[in-house]
Amino acid sequence: MSILLYKEVTMEEEPDYTEDDSISEIDKMKIEKIMLAAAYDNSYKVLTGKITFSELLDEKDLMGISALMAYDPIKGIRKEELENMIEFYVEQDDVECYRKCAELKKILDNTSE
C-alpha cells in the first residue's frame, strides 16, 4: 500500500520548497511507516466497532487532519487487506498488538472473500 500526500498548486502560486529542501529516502520511509500505522490503527478501530467511520471523520476533522484508512470503508475490507493488517501488528512484537491480531483474526475468519 502506498499513500501519497499532495497539495494542489496553481500556476500563480510559488512552490514553498526548493530542491535543497528535498526529503531523504530514510525520512520518506519513516513518514510512510507513520502513515501506515495511522491507517491501520484507524481501520482497526472502525472494524472492531470501537468507533464508527463517521465518528472517526469527525474526530480527525476537529484535529485538522485526514482520516487515513487501510481499506475503502464504503466497499468494506477485503481478505488481503485484513491479512496485511494482521501481519503489520504481528511485526510490532507488542502485547497490545497481539490482542489486535486476535480481534482481526476473528473478523478474517468471518470474511467470505
C-alpha distances in whole Angstrom, upper triangle without the diagonal:
4,7,10,13,16,20,22,25,28,31,33,31,31,28,28,26,28,27,28,26,23,20,20,17,18,17,14,13,15,13,10,11,13,11,8,12,13,10,11,15,15,14,16,19,19,18,21,23,24,23,23,20,23,24,21,21,25,24,21,23,26,24,24,20,17,16,12,11,8,10,12,16,18,17,16,14,13,14,11,9,13,13,9,11,14,13,12,15,17,16,18,21,23,25,23,20,22,23,20,19,22,22,18,20,23,21,19,22,23,20,22,19
4,7,10,13,17,19,22,25,27,30,27,27,24,24,23,24,23,25,22,19,17,17,14,15,15,11,11,13,11,8,10,12,9,8,12,13,11,13,16,16,15,18,21,20,21,24,25,25,24,24,21,24,25,21,21,24,24,20,22,25,23,22,18,16,15,12,12,10,12,14,17,19,19,19,17,17,18,15,13,16,16,13,14,17,16,14,18,20,18,19,23,24,27,25,22,24,26,22,22,25,25,21,23,26,24,22,26,27,24,25,22
4,7,10,14,16,19,22,25,27,25,25,21,21,21,22,22,23,21,18,16,17,15,16,14,11,11,13,10,7,10,11,8,8,12,11,10,12,15,14,15,18,19,19,20,23,24,24,23,22,19,21,22,19,18,21,21,17,19,22,20,18,15,12,12,9,10,10,12,13,16,18,18,18,17,18,20,17,14,17,18,15,15,19,18,16,19,21,20,20,24,25,27,25,22,25,26,23,23,26,25,22,25,27,24,24,27,28,25,27,24
4,6,10,13,15,19,21,23,21,21,18,18,17,19,19,21,18,16,14,16,15,16,14,11,12,14,11,9,12,13,10,11,15,14,13,16,18,17,18,21,22,22,23,26,27,27,25,24,21,23,24,20,19,22,21,18,19,22,20,18,14,12,13,11,13,13,15,15,18,20,21,21,20,21,23,21,18,21,22,19,19,23,22,19,22,25,23,23,27,28,30,28,26,28,29,26,26,30,29,26,28,31,28,27,31,31,28,30,27
4,7,10,13,16,19,21,18,18,15,15,15,17,18,19,16,15,13,16,15,17,14,11,13,14,11,10,14,13,10,13,15,14,13,17,18,17,19,22,23,22,24,27,28,27,25,24,21,22,23,19,18,20,20,16,17,19,17,15,12,10,12,11,14,15,17,17,19,21,22,23,22,24,26,24,21,23,25,21,21,25,24,21,24,27,25,25,29,29,31,29,27,30,31,27,28,31,30,28,30,32,30,29,33,33,31,32,30
4,7,9,13,15,17,15,15,12,13,13,16,16,19,16,15,14,17,17,19,16,14,16,17,14,14,17,16,14,16,19,17,17,20,22,21,22,25,26,25,27,30,30,30,27,26,23,24,25,22,19,22,22,18,18,20,19,16,13,12,15,14,17,18,19,19,21,23,24,25,25,26,29,27,24,27,28,25,25,28,28,25,27,31,29,29,32,33,35,33,30,34,34,31,32,35,34,31,34,36,33,33,36,36,34,35,32
4,6,10,13,14,11,12,10,11,12,15,17,19,16,16,16,19,20,22,19,17,19,20,16,17,20,19,17,19,22,20,20,23,24,23,24,28,28,27,30,32,32,31,29,28,24,24,25,23,20,22,22,18,17,20,18,15,14,13,16,16,19,21,22,22,24,25,26,28,28,29,32,30,27,30,31,28,28,32,31,29,31,34,32,32,35,35,38,35,33,36,37,34,35,38,36,34,37,39,36,36,39,39,36,38,35
4,7,10,12,10,12,10,12,14,16,18,21,18,18,19,22,23,25,22,20,23,23,20,20,24,23,20,23,25,23,22,26,27,25,27,30,30,29,32,35,34,34,31,30,26,26,27,25,22,23,24,21,19,22,21,17,16,16,19,19,21,23,24,23,25,25,27,29,29,31,34,32,29,32,34,31,31,34,34,31,34,37,35,35,39,39,41,38,36,40,40,37,38,41,39,36,39,41,38,38,41,41,38,39,37
4,7,8,6,8,7,10,12,14,16,19,17,17,19,22,23,26,23,21,24,25,22,22,26,25,23,25,28,26,26,29,31,29,30,34,34,33,35,38,38,37,34,33,30,29,31,28,25,27,27,24,22,25,23,20,19,19,22,22,25,27,28,27,29,29,31,33,33,34,37,35,33,35,37,34,34,37,37,34,37,40,38,37,41,41,44,41,39,43,43,40,41,44,42,40,43,44,41,41,45,44,42,43,40
4,5,5,8,9,12,14,16,19,22,20,20,22,26,27,29,27,25,28,29,26,26,30,29,26,29,32,30,29,33,34,32,33,37,37,36,38,41,41,40,37,36,32,32,33,31,28,29,30,27,25,27,26,22,22,22,25,25,28,30,30,29,31,31,33,35,36,37,40,38,36,38,40,37,37,41,41,38,40,43,42,41,45,45,48,45,43,46,47,43,44,47,45,43,46,47,44,44,48,47,44,45,43
4,6,8,9,13,15,16,18,21,20,21,23,26,28,31,28,26,30,31,28,28,32,31,29,32,34,33,32,36,37,35,37,40,40,39,42,45,44,44,41,39,36,35,37,34,31,33,33,30,28,31,30,26,25,25,29,29,31,33,34,32,34,34,36,38,39,40,43,41,38,41,43,40,40,44,43,40,43,46,44,44,47,48,50,48,46,49,50,46,47,50,49,46,49,51,48,47,51,50,47,48,45
4,7,10,12,15,17,19,22,21,22,24,28,30,32,29,28,31,32,29,30,34,33,30,33,36,34,34,37,38,36,38,41,41,41,43,46,45,45,41,40,37,36,37,35,32,33,34,30,28,30,29,25,26,26,30,30,33,35,36,34,36,36,38,40,41,42,45,43,41,43,45,42,42,46,45,42,45,48,46,45,49,49,52,49,47,50,51,48,49,52,50,48,51,52,49,49,53,52,49,51,48
4,6,9,12,14,17,19,18,19,21,25,27,29,26,25,28,29,26,27,30,29,27,30,33,31,31,35,35,34,35,39,39,38,41,43,43,42,39,38,35,34,35,33,30,30,31,28,26,27,26,23,23,23,27,27,30,32,34,33,34,35,37,38,39,40,43,41,38,41,43,40,39,43,42,39,42,45,43,42,46,46,48,46,44,47,48,45,46,49,48,45,48,50,47,47,51,50,48,49,46
4,6,9,10,13,16,15,16,19,22,25,27,24,23,27,27,25,26,30,29,27,30,32,31,31,35,36,34,36,39,39,39,42,44,44,43,40,39,36,36,36,34,31,32,32,29,27,29,27,24,24,24,28,28,31,33,34,34,36,37,38,40,40,41,44,42,39,42,43,40,39,43,42,39,41,44,42,41,45,45,48,46,44,47,48,45,46,49,48,46,49,51,48,48,51,51,49,50,47
4,6,8,11,13,11,13,15,19,21,23,20,19,23,24,21,23,26,25,24,27,29,28,28,32,33,32,33,36,37,37,39,41,42,40,38,37,34,34,34,32,29,30,30,27,26,27,25,22,21,22,26,25,28,30,32,32,33,35,36,37,37,39,41,38,36,38,40,36,36,39,39,36,38,41,38,38,41,42,44,42,40,44,45,42,43,46,45,43,45,48,45,45,48,48,46,47,45
4,7,10,12,10,12,14,17,20,22,19,18,22,22,19,21,25,23,22,26,28,26,27,31,31,30,33,35,35,36,38,40,41,39,37,36,33,33,33,31,28,29,29,25,24,26,23,20,20,21,25,25,28,30,32,32,34,35,37,38,37,39,41,39,36,38,39,36,35,39,38,35,36,39,37,36,40,40,43,40,39,42,43,40,42,45,44,42,45,47,44,44,48,48,46,47,45
4,7,8,6,8,11,14,17,19,16,16,20,20,18,20,23,22,22,25,27,26,27,30,31,30,33,35,36,36,38,41,41,40,37,37,34,35,35,32,30,31,30,27,26,28,25,22,21,22,25,25,28,29,31,32,34,36,37,38,37,38,40,38,35,37,38,35,34,38,36,33,35,38,35,34,38,38,41,40,38,41,42,40,41,44,43,41,44,46,44,44,47,48,45,47,44
4,5,5,7,11,14,16,19,17,17,20,21,19,21,25,24,24,27,29,28,29,32,33,33,35,38,38,39,41,43,44,43,41,41,38,38,38,35,33,35,34,30,30,31,28,26,25,26,29,28,31,31,34,34,37,38,39,40,39,40,42,39,37,39,40,36,36,39,38,35,37,39,37,36,39,40,43,42,40,43,45,42,43,46,46,43,46,48,46,46,49,50,47,49,46
4,5,5,9,11,14,17,15,15,19,20,19,21,24,24,24,26,29,28,29,32,33,34,35,38,39,39,41,43,44,43,41,41,38,39,39,36,34,36,35,31,32,33,30,28,26,27,29,28,31,31,33,34,37,39,39,40,39,39,41,38,36,38,39,35,35,38,36,34,36,38,35,35,38,39,43,41,39,42,44,41,42,46,45,43,45,48,46,45,49,49,47,48,45
4,5,9,11,14,16,15,15,19,19,19,21,24,24,24,27,29,29,30,33,34,34,36,38,39,40,42,44,45,43,42,42,39,40,40,37,35,37,36,32,32,33,30,28,27,28,30,29,32,32,35,36,38,40,41,42,40,41,42,39,37,39,39,36,36,39,37,34,36,38,35,34,38,38,42,41,39,42,44,41,42,46,45,43,46,48,47,46,50,50,48,50,47
4,6,9,13,14,12,13,16,17,16,18,21,20,21,24,25,25,27,29,30,31,33,35,36,37,39,41,41,40,38,39,36,37,36,33,32,33,32,28,29,30,27,24,23,24,27,26,29,29,32,33,35,37,38,39,37,38,40,37,34,37,37,33,33,36,34,31,33,35,32,32,35,36,39,38,36,39,41,38,39,43,42,40,43,45,44,43,47,48,45,47,44
4,6,9,12,10,10,14,15,14,16,18,19,19,21,23,24,25,27,29,29,31,33,34,35,37,39,40,39,37,37,35,36,36,32,31,33,31,28,28,30,27,25,23,23,26,24,27,27,30,31,33,35,36,36,35,36,37,34,32,34,34,30,30,33,31,28,31,33,30,29,33,34,37,36,34,37,39,36,37,40,40,38,40,43,41,40,44,45,42,44,41
4,7,8,6,7,10,11,10,12,15,15,16,18,20,21,22,24,25,26,28,30,31,32,34,36,37,36,34,35,32,34,33,30,29,31,29,26,27,28,25,23,21,21,23,22,24,24,27,29,31,34,34,34,32,33,34,31,29,31,31,27,27,30,28,25,27,29,26,26,29,30,34,32,30,33,35,33,33,37,37,35,37,40,38,37,41,42,40,42,39
4,5,5,6,9,10,11,12,14,15,17,18,20,21,22,24,26,27,28,30,32,33,34,36,38,36,35,36,34,35,35,31,31,33,31,28,29,31,27,26,23,24,25,23,25,25,28,30,32,35,35,35,33,33,34,31,29,31,30,26,27,29,27,24,26,28,25,24,27,29,32,32,29,32,35,32,32,36,36,34,36,39,38,37,40,42,40,41,39
4,5,5,6,9,10,10,12,14,15,16,18,20,21,22,24,26,27,28,30,31,32,34,36,35,34,35,32,34,34,31,30,33,31,28,29,31,28,27,24,23,24,22,23,22,25,28,30,33,33,32,30,30,31,27,26,28,27,23,24,26,24,21,24,25,22,22,25,27,31,30,27,30,32,30,30,34,34,32,33,37,35,34,37,39,37,38,36
4,5,5,6,9,10,11,12,14,15,17,19,20,21,23,24,26,27,29,30,31,33,35,33,33,34,32,34,34,30,30,32,30,27,29,30,27,26,23,23,24,21,23,22,26,28,30,33,33,32,30,30,30,27,25,27,26,22,23,25,22,19,22,23,20,19,22,24,28,27,25,28,30,28,28,32,32,30,32,35,34,33,36,38,36,38,36
4,5,5,6,9,10,11,12,14,15,17,18,20,21,23,24,26,27,29,30,31,33,32,31,32,30,32,31,27,27,29,27,24,26,27,24,23,20,20,21,19,21,21,24,27,29,32,32,31,29,30,31,28,25,27,27,23,23,25,23,20,22,24,20,20,23,24,28,27,25,28,30,27,28,32,32,30,32,35,34,33,37,38,36,38,36
4,5,5,6,9,10,10,12,14,15,16,18,20,21,22,24,26,27,28,30,32,30,30,30,28,30,29,26,25,28,26,23,25,26,23,22,19,19,20,17,19,18,22,24,26,29,29,29,27,27,28,25,23,25,24,21,21,23,22,18,21,23,20,20,23,24,28,27,24,27,29,27,27,31,31,28,30,33,32,31,34,36,33,36,33
4,5,5,6,9,10,10,12,14,15,16,18,20,21,22,24,26,26,28,30,29,29,29,27,30,29,25,26,28,26,23,25,27,24,23,20,19,20,17,18,17,20,23,25,28,28,27,25,25,26,22,20,22,22,18,18,20,18,15,18,19,16,16,20,21,25,24,21,24,26,24,24,28,28,26,28,31,29,28,32,33,31,33,31
4,5,5,6,9,10,11,12,14,15,17,18,20,21,23,25,25,27,29,27,27,28,26,28,28,24,24,27,24,21,24,25,22,21,18,18,19,16,18,17,21,24,25,29,29,28,25,26,26,24,21,22,22,19,18,20,18,15,17,19,16,15,18,19,23,22,20,23,25,23,23,27,27,25,27,30,29,28,32,33,32,34,32
4,5,5,6,9,10,11,12,14,15,16,18,20,21,23,24,26,27,26,25,26,24,25,25,21,21,23,21,18,20,22,19,18,15,15,15,13,15,15,19,21,23,26,27,26,24,25,26,23,20,22,22,19,18,21,19,16,18,20,18,17,20,21,24,22,20,24,25,23,23,27,27,25,27,30,28,28,32,33,31,33,31
4,5,5,6,8,10,10,12,14,15,16,18,20,21,22,24,26,25,24,25,22,24,24,21,21,23,22,19,21,23,20,19,16,15,15,12,13,13,16,18,21,24,24,23,21,22,22,20,17,19,19,15,15,18,17,13,16,18,16,16,19,20,23,22,19,22,24,21,21,25,25,22,25,28,26,25,29,30,28,30,28
4,5,5,6,9,10,10,12,14,15,16,18,20,21,22,24,23,23,24,22,25,24,20,21,24,22,19,22,23,20,20,17,16,15,13,13,13,16,19,21,24,24,23,20,21,22,19,16,17,17,14,13,15,14,10,13,15,13,12,16,17,20,18,16,19,21,18,18,22,22,20,22,25,24,23,27,28,27,29,27
4,5,5,6,9,10,11,12,14,15,17,19,20,21,23,21,21,22,20,22,21,18,19,21,18,16,19,20,17,17,14,14,13,11,13,13,16,19,20,24,24,23,21,22,23,21,18,18,19,16,14,17,16,12,13,16,14,13,17,17,19,18,16,19,20,18,19,22,22,20,23,26,24,24,28,29,27,30,28
4,5,5,6,9,10,10,12,14,15,17,18,20,21,20,19,20,18,20,19,16,16,19,17,14,16,18,16,15,12,11,10,7,9,10,13,16,17,20,21,20,18,20,21,19,16,17,18,15,13,16,16,13,14,18,16,15,19,19,21,19,17,20,21,18,19,23,22,20,23,25,23,23,27,27,25,28,26
4,5,5,6,9,10,10,12,14,15,16,18,20,19,19,19,17,20,20,16,17,20,18,16,19,21,18,18,15,13,12,8,9,8,11,14,16,19,20,18,16,17,18,15,12,14,14,11,10,13,13,9,11,14,13,13,16,17,19,17,15,17,19,16,16,20,19,17,19,22,20,20,23,24,22,25,23
4,5,5,6,9,10,10,12,14,15,16,18,17,17,18,17,20,19,15,17,20,17,15,19,20,18,18,15,14,12,9,10,9,13,16,17,20,21,19,17,18,19,17,14,14,15,12,9,12,12,8,9,13,12,10,14,14,16,14,11,15,16,13,14,17,17,15,18,20,19,19,23,24,22,25,24
4,5,5,6,8,10,11,12,14,15,17,15,14,16,14,17,16,12,13,16,14,11,15,16,14,15,11,10,8,7,8,9,12,15,15,19,20,18,16,18,20,18,15,15,17,14,11,14,15,12,12,16,15,14,17,16,18,15,14,17,17,14,16,19,18,16,19,21,20,20,24,24,23,26,25
4,6,5,6,8,10,11,12,14,16,15,14,15,12,15,15,11,13,16,14,12,15,17,16,16,12,10,8,5,4,5,8,11,12,15,16,14,13,15,16,15,12,12,14,12,10,13,14,11,12,16,16,15,18,18,20,17,15,17,18,14,15,18,17,15,18,20,17,18,22,22,20,23,21
4,5,5,6,9,10,10,12,14,14,14,15,13,17,16,13,15,18,16,15,18,20,18,19,16,14,11,8,7,6,9,12,12,16,17,14,12,14,14,13,10,10,11,9,6,9,11,8,9,12,13,12,15,15,16,14,11,14,14,10,11,15,13,11,14,16,15,15,18,19,18,21,20
4,5,5,6,9,10,11,12,11,11,13,12,15,14,11,14,16,14,13,17,18,16,18,15,13,10,9,8,9,12,14,14,18,18,16,14,16,17,17,13,12,14,13,9,11,13,11,10,13,14,13,15,14,15,12,10,13,13,10,12,14,13,12,15,17,15,16,20,20,19,23,22
4,5,5,6,9,10,11,10,9,10,9,12,11,8,10,13,11,10,14,15,14,15,13,11,7,7,6,8,10,12,11,15,16,14,13,16,17,17,13,13,16,14,11,14,16,14,13,17,18,16,19,18,19,15,14,17,16,12,14,17,14,13,17,18,16,17,20,20,19,22,22
4,5,5,6,8,10,10,10,10,9,12,12,10,12,15,14,13,16,18,18,19,16,13,9,8,5,6,7,9,8,12,13,10,9,12,14,14,10,10,13,12,9,12,14,12,12,16,17,16,19,18,19,16,14,16,15,11,13,15,12,10,14,15,12,14,17,17,15,19,18
4,6,5,6,8,8,9,11,11,14,14,11,14,17,15,15,19,20,19,21,18,16,13,11,9,9,10,13,12,15,16,13,11,13,14,15,11,9,12,12,8,10,13,12,10,14,16,15,17,16,16,12,11,13,11,8,10,11,9,8,11,12,11,12,15,15,15,18,18
4,6,5,6,5,6,8,9,12,11,9,12,14,13,13,17,18,17,19,17,15,12,12,10,11,13,14,12,15,17,14,13,16,17,18,15,13,16,16,12,14,17,15,13,17,19,17,19,17,17,13,13,15,13,10,12,14,11,10,14,14,13,15,18,17,17,21,21
4,6,5,6,5,5,6,9,9,8,11,13,13,13,16,18,18,19,17,15,11,12,9,11,11,12,9,12,13,11,11,14,16,17,14,13,16,16,13,15,18,17,16,19,21,20,22,21,20,17,16,18,16,12,14,15,12,11,15,15,12,14,17,16,16,19,19
4,6,8,8,8,9,13,13,12,14,17,16,17,20,22,22,23,20,18,14,14,11,11,10,12,9,12,13,9,9,12,13,15,12,10,13,14,11,13,16,16,15,17,20,19,21,20,19,16,15,16,14,11,12,13,9,8,11,11,8,11,13,12,12,15,16
4,6,8,9,11,14,14,13,16,18,17,18,21,22,22,24,22,20,16,16,14,14,14,15,13,16,16,13,12,15,15,17,15,12,15,16,13,13,17,16,15,17,20,19,20,19,17,14,14,14,12,9,11,11,7,8,11,10,8,12,14,13,14,17,18
4,5,6,9,12,11,11,14,16,15,17,19,20,21,23,21,20,16,17,15,16,15,16,13,15,17,14,14,17,18,20,17,15,18,19,16,17,20,20,18,21,23,22,24,22,20,17,17,18,15,12,15,15,11,11,15,13,11,15,17,15,16,19,20
4,7,10,12,10,10,14,14,13,15,18,18,19,21,20,19,15,16,15,16,17,18,15,18,19,16,16,19,20,22,19,17,20,20,16,17,21,19,17,20,23,21,22,20,19,15,15,17,14,12,15,15,12,13,16,15,14,17,19,18,19,22,23
4,7,8,6,7,10,11,10,12,15,15,16,18,17,16,12,14,13,15,16,16,13,15,18,15,16,19,21,22,19,18,21,21,17,19,22,21,19,22,24,23,25,22,21,18,18,20,17,15,18,18,15,15,19,18,16,19,21,20,20,23,24
4,5,5,6,9,10,10,12,14,15,17,18,17,15,12,14,13,15,14,14,10,12,15,13,14,18,20,22,19,18,21,21,18,20,23,22,21,24,26,25,27,25,25,21,20,22,20,17,19,20,16,16,20,19,16,19,21,20,19,22,23
4,5,5,6,9,10,11,12,14,15,16,15,12,9,11,10,12,12,11,8,10,13,11,13,17,19,20,17,17,20,20,17,20,23,21,21,24,26,25,27,26,26,22,21,23,21,18,20,21,18,17,20,20,17,19,22,20,19,22,22
4,5,5,6,9,10,10,12,14,15,14,12,10,13,13,16,15,13,10,11,15,14,16,20,23,24,21,21,24,24,21,24,26,25,24,28,29,28,30,29,29,25,24,26,24,21,24,25,21,21,24,23,20,23,26,24,23,25,25
4,5,5,6,9,10,11,13,14,14,13,10,13,13,17,17,16,13,15,18,17,18,22,24,25,22,21,25,24,21,23,26,24,23,27,28,27,29,27,27,23,23,25,23,20,23,24,21,20,24,23,21,23,26,25,24,27,27
4,5,5,6,8,10,11,12,11,10,7,10,10,14,14,14,11,14,17,16,16,20,22,23,19,19,22,21,18,21,23,21,20,24,25,24,26,24,24,21,20,23,21,18,21,22,19,19,22,22,20,22,25,24,23,26,26
4,5,5,6,9,10,10,9,8,6,9,11,14,14,14,11,13,17,16,18,21,24,24,21,21,24,23,20,23,25,23,23,27,28,26,29,27,28,24,23,26,25,21,24,26,22,21,25,25,22,24,27,26,25,27,27
4,6,5,6,9,10,10,10,9,13,14,18,18,17,15,16,20,20,21,25,27,28,24,24,28,26,23,26,29,26,26,29,30,28,31,29,29,25,25,28,26,23,26,28,25,24,28,28,25,27,30,29,28,30,30
4,5,5,7,9,9,10,9,12,14,17,18,18,16,18,22,21,21,25,27,27,24,24,27,25,22,25,27,24,23,27,28,26,28,26,26,23,23,26,24,21,24,26,23,23,27,27,24,27,30,29,28,31,31
4,5,5,6,5,6,6,9,12,15,17,17,15,18,21,20,21,24,26,26,22,23,26,24,21,24,26,23,22,26,26,24,27,26,26,23,22,26,24,22,24,26,24,23,27,27,25,27,30,29,28,31,30
4,5,5,6,7,8,12,14,18,19,18,17,19,22,22,23,26,29,29,25,26,29,27,24,27,29,26,26,30,30,28,31,29,30,27,26,29,28,25,28,30,27,26,30,30,28,30,33,32,30,33,32
4,5,8,10,11,14,17,21,22,22,20,22,25,25,26,29,31,31,28,28,31,29,26,29,31,28,27,31,31,29,32,30,30,27,27,30,29,26,29,31,28,28,32,32,30,32,35,34,33,35,35
4,6,9,10,13,16,20,21,22,20,23,26,25,25,29,31,30,27,27,30,27,25,27,29,26,25,29,29,26,29,27,28,25,25,28,27,25,28,30,28,27,31,31,29,31,34,34,33,36,35
4,7,10,13,16,19,21,21,20,22,25,25,26,29,31,30,27,28,30,28,25,28,30,26,27,30,30,28,31,30,31,28,27,30,30,27,29,32,30,29,32,33,31,32,36,35,33,36,35
4,7,9,13,16,18,18,18,20,23,22,22,25,28,27,23,24,27,24,22,25,26,23,23,27,27,25,28,27,28,25,24,28,27,24,26,29,27,26,29,30,28,29,33,32,30,33,32
4,6,9,13,14,14,14,16,19,19,19,22,24,24,20,21,24,21,20,23,24,21,22,26,25,24,27,26,28,25,23,27,26,23,25,27,25,23,27,28,25,26,30,29,27,30,28
4,6,10,11,12,11,14,16,16,16,19,21,21,17,18,21,19,17,20,21,19,19,23,23,22,25,24,25,22,20,24,23,19,21,24,21,20,23,24,22,23,26,26,24,26,25
4,7,9,10,11,14,15,15,14,17,19,18,14,15,18,16,14,17,18,16,17,20,20,19,23,22,24,21,19,22,22,18,19,22,20,18,21,23,20,21,24,24,22,25,23
4,5,7,8,11,12,11,10,13,15,14,11,12,15,13,11,15,16,14,15,19,19,19,22,22,23,20,17,20,20,16,17,20,18,15,18,20,17,17,21,20,18,21,19
4,7,9,12,12,10,8,10,12,11,7,9,11,9,8,12,13,11,13,16,17,17,20,20,22,19,16,18,19,15,15,18,16,13,16,18,15,15,19,19,16,19,17
4,6,9,8,7,6,8,11,10,7,9,12,11,10,13,15,14,16,19,20,20,23,23,24,22,19,20,20,17,17,19,17,14,16,17,14,14,17,17,14,16,14
4,5,6,6,7,9,13,13,10,12,15,14,14,17,19,18,19,22,23,24,27,27,28,25,22,24,23,20,20,22,19,16,19,20,16,16,19,18,15,17,15
4,6,5,7,10,14,15,12,13,16,16,15,18,20,19,20,23,24,24,27,27,27,24,22,23,22,19,19,21,18,16,18,18,15,16,19,17,15,17,16
4,6,9,12,15,16,14,15,19,19,18,21,23,23,23,26,28,28,31,30,31,28,25,27,26,22,23,24,21,19,21,21,17,18,21,18,16,17,16
4,7,9,12,14,12,14,17,17,17,20,22,22,23,25,27,28,30,30,30,28,25,26,25,22,22,23,20,18,19,19,16,16,18,16,13,14,12
4,7,10,12,10,11,14,15,14,16,19,19,20,22,24,25,27,27,27,24,22,23,22,18,18,19,17,14,16,16,12,12,15,13,10,12,11
4,7,8,6,7,10,11,11,13,15,16,17,19,21,22,24,24,24,22,19,20,19,16,15,17,14,11,13,14,10,10,13,12,9,11,9
4,5,5,6,9,10,11,13,14,16,17,19,20,22,24,25,25,23,20,20,20,17,16,17,16,12,13,14,11,9,12,11,8,9,6
4,5,5,6,9,10,11,12,14,16,17,19,20,22,23,23,22,19,19,19,16,14,15,14,11,10,12,9,6,9,10,7,8,6
4,5,5,6,9,10,10,12,14,15,17,19,21,22,23,22,19,19,19,17,14,16,16,12,12,14,12,9,12,13,10,11,9
4,5,5,6,9,10,11,13,14,16,17,20,21,22,20,17,17,18,15,13,15,14,11,12,14,12,10,13,14,11,13,11
4,5,5,6,9,10,11,12,14,16,18,18,19,17,14,14,15,11,10,12,11,7,8,10,8,6,10,11,9,12,11
4,5,5,6,9,10,11,12,15,16,18,18,17,14,14,15,12,10,12,12,9,8,11,10,8,11,13,11,13,12
4,5,5,6,9,10,11,13,15,17,18,17,13,14,16,13,11,14,14,10,11,14,13,11,14,16,14,16,14
4,5,5,6,9,10,11,14,14,15,14,10,11,13,9,8,11,11,8,10,13,12,10,14,16,14,17,16
4,5,5,6,9,10,12,13,13,12,9,9,10,8,5,8,9,7,7,11,11,9,12,15,14,17,16
4,5,5,6,9,11,13,14,14,10,10,13,11,8,11,13,10,11,14,14,12,15,18,17,19,18
4,6,5,7,10,11,13,13,9,10,13,10,9,13,14,11,13,16,16,14,18,20,19,21,20
4,5,5,7,8,10,9,5,7,9,7,6,10,11,10,11,15,15,14,17,19,19,22,21
4,5,6,8,9,10,7,6,10,9,7,10,12,11,11,15,16,15,17,20,20,23,22
4,5,8,11,12,9,9,13,12,10,14,16,14,15,19,19,18,20,23,22,25,24
4,6,9,9,7,9,12,11,11,14,16,15,16,19,20,19,22,24,24,27,26
4,7,9,7,7,11,12,11,13,16,16,16,19,21,20,22,25,25,28,28
4,6,5,6,9,10,10,13,15,15,16,19,20,20,22,25,25,29,29
4,5,5,6,9,10,11,13,14,15,17,19,20,21,24,25,28,29
4,5,5,6,9,10,11,12,14,16,17,18,20,22,23,27,27
4,5,5,6,9,10,10,12,14,15,16,18,20,21,24,24
4,5,5,6,9,10,10,13,14,15,16,19,20,23,24
4,5,5,6,9,10,11,13,14,16,17,19,22,23
4,5,5,6,8,10,11,12,14,16,17,20,21
4,5,5,6,9,10,10,12,14,15,18,19
4,5,5,6,9,10,11,13,14,18,19
4,5,5,7,9,10,11,13,17,18
4,5,5,6,9,10,10,14,15
4,5,5,6,9,10,13,14
4,5,5,7,9,12,14
4,5,5,6,10,12
4,5,5,8,9
4,6,8,10
4,6,9
4,6
4
